[in-house]
């Protein structure tokens, strides 16, 4: 039998299924899939075949693997690198150390020909990864508002261009999963209809949209949003604008960067009161130098430094992005009022649902065995993708 897909039973843990938390439970993995979930008492009574590897997680949490749908880089590797395919494969390897089992490498906007080549290169890495699954590409632009750039370079954003969108799609081989757009741009309806046909999840971000623009966008399927509160038109009592529309409409889902800097921690409580929990998606928006210990640091070909909880561009101190990891985001949400069950849900079940990833994000029989085990101090102990253990530190094995 292939050692990598040898049956595994994780036991003596609290299992977060995606629907409920179950204490003193076990998870059986066979053939790369979740085979069964049962109590510790049943585990002790059960007779296992000799080829089943038994792992005692010693009271740790057993969660669905984390899914980061918005990440530019980590560990010194980024989607902006010249050899971006190799860098994304390295991101896959590094990410499992932080509990991530699937991710959408996120591209900055760039000159059209350059961006098309980057899309093609990164798409070529899909299926060759050794760690976290590369689910498909997230294009953060180029159809963004020049008035809400954040750290995006003004020369790289442009009006809606369907011909360019078709080039992106062809270059990706059909592997564009999600795309950040500004709903108020002329031609957005036609772009949205194209994306609906291709199954691309559109999300409102880097947008100067007023409330009416957002509602029009919702009517053509723009039902997700990029890093809520950041790089979008703020709530106003006479015009709810982009932020207000996301908070008002329960059908709108939203990304949240839970580093305590991009969004004040007390706003986590506002989200809990105003958004259905299933509509909140934890992301990192992590940059290339995340996790690097020594500088200088660069992101999107510009020097950045880390202070006050985020990376800032050296040239003008504009916020460039976060140094967050998914496990730290879960910890921050839990400290900010989320139950552990709901915090984990934002990092696993919810992104799987929003991105329409079948058989991921939950621990139920028949789903892929993408699992993350972490202790009560939020230390990653074991990570499994497709039934293969890809990271293991201190989870006991007998």
C-alpha positions in Angstrom: 0.0 0.0 0.0 1.1 3.6 -0.7 2.5 4.8 2.6 1.2 8.3 1.8 -2.4 7.1 1.7 -2.2 4.6 4.5 -5.4 4.7 6.6 -5.1 7.1 9.5 -7.2 7.5 12.7 -6.8 10.8 14.6 -8.3 10.4 18.1 -8.7 12.0 21.5 -9.5 15.4 20.1 -12.2 18.0 19.7 -13.6 17.8 16.2 -15.0 20.8 14.5 -17.0 19.4 11.7 -18.1 22.6 10.1 -21.5 22.4 11.7 -20.7 21.5 15.3 -18.0 21.0 17.8 -17.7 17.4 19.1 -15.5 16.7 22.1 -13.6 13.5 22.7 -13.9 12.3 19.2 -12.0 10.6 16.4 -11.7 10.9 12.7 -10.9 8.0 10.4 -9.3 8.7 7.0 -9.2 6.1 4.2 -8.3 6.4 0.6 -7.7 10.2 0.9 -11.2 10.8 2.2 -13.0 11.2 5.5 -14.3 7.7 6.2 -15.9 8.2 9.6 -16.3 10.5 12.6 -17.0 8.8 16.0 -16.7 9.2 19.7 -13.6 8.4 21.7 -15.6 5.7 23.5 -16.3 4.0 20.1 -12.6 4.4 19.2 -11.7 2.4 22.3 -14.1 -0.3 21.5 -13.2 -0.5 17.8 -10.8 -3.0 16.3 -8.6 -1.5 13.6 -6.7 -3.3 10.9 -3.0 -3.4 11.4 -2.3 -1.1 8.5 -4.2 1.8 10.2 -1.9 4.5 11.6 -3.3 5.6 15.0 -2.4 9.1 16.1 -3.3 10.5 19.5 -3.8 14.3 19.2 -3.8 14.6 23.0 -6.8 16.8 23.4 -6.0 19.1 20.5 -8.5 20.6 18.0 -9.1 18.7 14.8 -10.4 21.2 12.2 -11.1 21.2 8.5 -8.0 22.5 6.7 -7.8 26.2 6.4 -8.6 27.7 3.0 -7.0 31.1 2.2 -8.8 32.6 -0.8 -6.8 35.9 -0.9 -3.0 35.6 -0.5 -0.2 37.2 -2.5 2.8 35.5 -0.9 4.5 34.0 2.2 7.9 33.0 3.3 9.7 35.2 0.7 7.7 33.8 -2.2 5.1 35.7 -4.1 2.8 35.7 -7.1 4.7 38.8 -8.4 8.0 36.9 -8.8 9.4 36.4 -12.3 9.3 32.7 -11.8 5.9 32.9 -10.2 5.0 29.2 -10.9 8.0 28.1 -8.8 7.1 30.6 -6.2 3.5 29.5 -5.9 4.7 25.9 -5.5 6.9 27.1 -2.6 4.0 29.0 -1.1 2.1 25.6 -1.2 5.0 24.0 0.8 5.2 26.8 3.3 1.5 27.3 3.9 0.9 23.9 5.4 3.1 24.8 8.3 0.4 27.4 9.2 -2.5 25.0 8.8 -3.5 26.0 5.3 -4.6 23.1 3.0 -5.9 25.1 0.1 -5.4 28.5 -1.3 -6.1 30.9 -4.2 -2.8 32.6 -5.2 -3.8 36.3 -5.7 -2.3 38.3 -8.5 -1.7 42.1 -8.4 -2.8 44.0 -11.5 0.0 44.6 -13.9 0.5 45.6 -17.6 -1.9 43.4 -19.7 0.7 41.3 -21.5 2.6 40.8 -18.3 -0.5 39.8 -16.3 -1.6 37.4 -19.0 1.8 35.7 -18.8 1.7 35.6 -15.0 -1.8 34.0 -15.1 -0.5 31.3 -17.5 2.6 30.6 -15.4 0.7 30.3 -12.1 -2.0 28.1 -13.7 0.7 25.7 -14.9 1.6 25.0 -11.2 -1.8 23.6 -10.5 -1.6 19.8 -9.8 2.2 20.0 -9.2 2.0 21.2 -5.6 3.3 19.1 -2.6 1.6 21.0 0.2 -1.5 23.1 0.2 -3.8 22.6 -2.8 -3.7 25.4 -5.4 -7.4 25.8 -6.1 -7.2 28.4 -8.8 -6.3 32.0 -9.3 -7.7 35.1 -7.7 -7.3 38.2 -9.8 -7.3 41.4 -7.7 -7.9 43.6 -10.7 -7.2 45.1 -13.1 -10.8 46.5 -13.3 -10.6 48.5 -10.1 -11.4 52.1 -9.1 -8.5 54.5 -9.5 -9.9 56.3 -6.5 -9.5 53.3 -4.2 -6.1 51.9 -5.1 -4.7 51.1 -1.7 -1.2 49.9 -2.7 -2.1 49.0 -6.3 -0.2 51.0 -8.9 -2.3 53.5 -10.8 -0.9 52.6 -14.2 -2.0 49.0 -13.8 -5.7 49.5 -13.3 -8.0 50.1 -16.3 -11.6 50.2 -17.5 -13.5 47.0 -18.1 -12.1 45.2 -21.1 -13.9 42.0 -22.2 -11.2 41.1 -24.7 -8.6 41.2 -22.0 -10.8 39.2 -19.7 -11.1 36.5 -22.3 -7.3 36.5 -22.6 -7.0 36.0 -18.8 -9.5 33.1 -19.0 -7.7 31.4 -21.9 -4.3 31.8 -20.3 -5.6 30.3 -17.0 -6.9 27.2 -18.8 -10.2 27.8 -16.9 -8.6 28.1 -13.5 -9.7 31.6 -12.5 -11.8 31.0 -9.3 -12.4 34.6 -8.1 -11.9 38.1 -9.2 -12.0 41.5 -7.4 -13.7 44.2 -9.3 -15.2 47.7 -8.8 -19.0 47.3 -9.4 -19.4 50.9 -10.5 -17.2 50.7 -13.6 -18.8 51.1 -17.0 -19.2 47.7 -18.7 -19.3 45.8 -15.4 -22.6 44.1 -16.2 -21.2 42.6 -19.4 -18.1 41.4 -17.5 -20.3 39.9 -14.7 -22.4 38.0 -17.2 -19.2 36.6 -18.8 -17.9 35.5 -15.3 -21.2 33.9 -14.4 -20.9 31.7 -17.5 -17.4 30.7 -16.5 -18.2 30.1 -12.8 -15.9 32.9 -11.6 -16.9 34.3 -8.2 -16.9 38.1 -8.4 -16.2 40.2 -5.4 -16.5 43.9 -4.8 -13.3 45.6 -3.8 -11.0 48.5 -4.4 -14.3 50.3 -5.2 -15.7 53.8 -4.9 -19.2 52.4 -5.4 -22.2 54.1 -3.9 -25.1 52.1 -2.5 -27.0 52.0 -5.8 -23.9 50.7 -7.6 -23.5 47.9 -5.1 -27.2 46.9 -5.5 -26.8 46.9 -9.3 -23.7 44.7 -8.9 -25.6 42.3 -6.7 -28.3 41.9 -9.4 -25.6 40.5 -11.7 -24.0 38.2 -9.2 -21.4 40.3 -7.4 -22.2 38.8 -4.0 -18.9 38.6 -2.3 -16.6 41.4 -1.2 -12.9 41.9 -0.8 -11.3 42.9 2.6 -14.4 44.6 4.0 -13.8 48.2 5.2 -10.5 48.4 3.4 -10.1 50.2 0.0 -13.8 50.8 -0.4 -16.2 53.7 -0.1 -17.1 54.1 3.6 -20.5 54.1 5.3 -22.3 57.4 5.3 -25.7 58.2 6.9 -27.0 59.7 3.6 -25.6 57.1 1.4 -24.6 53.7 2.8 -22.1 53.2 0.0 -20.1 50.0 -0.4 -19.5 49.3 3.2 -23.2 49.9 4.1 -24.5 47.7 1.3 -22.3 44.8 2.5 -23.5 45.1 6.1 -27.2 45.7 5.1 -27.7 42.8 2.7 -27.4 39.3 4.3 -26.8 37.7 1.0 -23.5 39.5 0.6 -20.5 37.7 1.9 -17.3 39.4 2.9 -13.6 38.9 3.4 -12.1 40.0 6.7 -8.4 40.6 7.5 -8.4 39.7 11.2 -5.0 41.1 12.2 -6.5 43.8 14.5 -4.9 46.5 12.3 -6.8 46.5 9.0 -10.0 46.2 10.9 -10.4 47.3 14.6 -11.0 44.2 16.7 -14.3 45.6 18.1 -15.7 45.6 14.6 -15.6 41.8 14.8 -18.5 42.1 17.2 -20.4 44.3 14.7 -19.9 41.7 12.1 -21.3 39.0 14.4 -24.4 41.0 14.9 -24.9 42.1 11.3 -23.7 39.3 9.1 -24.9 35.7 9.1 -21.8 33.7 10.3 -21.8 31.7 7.0 -21.1 34.9 5.1 -17.8 35.9 6.9 -14.6 34.6 5.3 -11.3 35.0 7.0 -8.4 35.8 4.7 -4.8 36.9 5.2 -4.1 39.2 2.2 -0.6 38.1 3.1 2.4 39.5 1.4 5.6 37.9 0.1 7.7 38.7 3.2 5.2 37.2 5.7 7.1 35.0 8.0 10.5 36.2 6.9 12.7 37.2 9.8 15.3 39.5 8.2 14.9 42.2 5.6 14.9 44.1 3.5 11.4 43.1 2.6 9.7 43.6 -0.8 6.2 43.2 -2.1 4.9 43.8 -5.6 8.5 45.1 -6.5 8.4 47.8 -3.8 10.2 47.9 -0.5 8.0 47.5 2.5 8.5 47.5 6.3 6.5 46.0 9.1 5.1 48.3 11.8 1.9 48.9 13.7 0.6 45.4 12.8 1.0 45.5 9.0 3.3 46.0 6.1 3.7 49.5 4.8 5.3 50.8 1.6 8.6 52.5 2.5 8.2 55.3 0.0 5.0 56.8 1.4 4.0 54.6 4.4 0.7 53.5 2.6 -0.6 50.1 4.0 0.7 47.4 1.6 -0.9 44.4 3.2 -0.8 42.1 6.1 1.6 39.7 7.7 -1.2 37.6 9.0 -1.5 33.8 8.9 -4.8 31.9 9.0 -4.1 30.4 12.5 -3.4 33.8 13.9 -6.5 35.2 12.3 -8.5 32.4 14.0 -6.9 33.2 17.3 -7.7 36.9 16.9 -11.3 36.3 16.0 -11.7 34.0 19.0 -10.2 36.7 21.2 -12.6 39.2 19.6 -15.9 37.6 20.5 -16.2 34.7 18.0 -16.7 31.2 19.4 -13.9 28.8 18.5 -16.4 27.0 16.3 -17.4 30.1 14.3 -13.8 31.3 14.1 -12.7 28.0 12.5 -15.8 28.1 10.2 -14.7 31.5 8.7 -11.4 29.8 7.7 -12.7 26.6 6.3 -16.4 25.9 5.8 -17.3 29.4 4.7 -14.6 29.9 2.0 -15.4 26.5 0.6 -19.1 27.4 0.3 -18.5 30.9 -1.2 -15.9 29.5 -3.7 -18.1 26.5 -4.4 -15.5 24.0 -3.4 -17.3 20.7 -3.2 -16.2 18.1 -0.6 -14.0 20.6 1.3 -14.2 22.7 4.4 -16.0 20.2 6.6 -15.3 17.0 8.4 -18.0 14.6 7.2 -17.7 11.2 5.5 -17.0 11.5 1.8 -15.2 14.8 2.0 -11.5 15.2 1.1 -9.3 14.5 4.1 -7.9 18.0 4.3 -7.4 18.4 8.1 -5.5 20.7 10.5 -4.8 19.8 14.1 -3.8 22.6 16.5 -3.5 22.8 20.2 -5.2 25.2 22.7 -2.3 27.6 22.3 -2.9 27.8 18.5 0.2 25.8 17.6 -0.1 23.8 14.4 0.6 20.1 15.2 -0.4 18.2 12.1 -1.7 18.9 8.6 -3.2 16.5 6.1 -4.1 17.1 2.5 -6.0 14.4 0.6 -5.2 11.9 3.3 -1.5 12.5 3.1 0.3 13.9 6.2 2.2 16.9 4.9 3.2 18.5 8.2 3.6 16.8 11.6 5.2 18.2 14.7 4.2 16.9 18.1 1.0 14.9 17.5 1.6 11.6 19.3 1.6 8.5 17.2 1.2 4.9 18.5 
